[in-house]
């Protein structure tokens, strides 16, 4: 692991996104609440939050970061054939929260796959990427076009 002991704690922020491509049938079942396993949106949000809190267990060389805030948004978009997932993480710490935001998105997307696979085995998880981060020595970074919806 990188030694962050001499670094001072600063406000850290990161936002990430991803999506799950689903069939029209699976998206309709999701919207109507007809999935056999229950409320997929709620489960995905909780999976993302839970996973972000355990990022250091997922990613071997990550530090454990005490998160101040973590939000996971799950938005079905039937017209695009996807469920969009975004996560935002914040902490006042000596290292960034990019991995926490990315892990939250990955876990939420995987939970959505699990919740919908009985209806659509061909669902595809993709587009997991960092949109922006701030804090620390490297300052602020924002992905070009981060305001656009990606698929």
Secondary structure, DSSP 8 states (H G I E B T S, - for coil): ----TTS--EEEEEEEEEEEE--HHHHHHHHHT--TT--HHHHHHHHHHHHHTTHHHHSTT------SEEEEEEEEETTTTEEEEEEEEEEEESS--HHHHHHHHHHHHHHHHHHHTTT-TT-EEEEEEEEEEE-STT--EE-TTTTS---
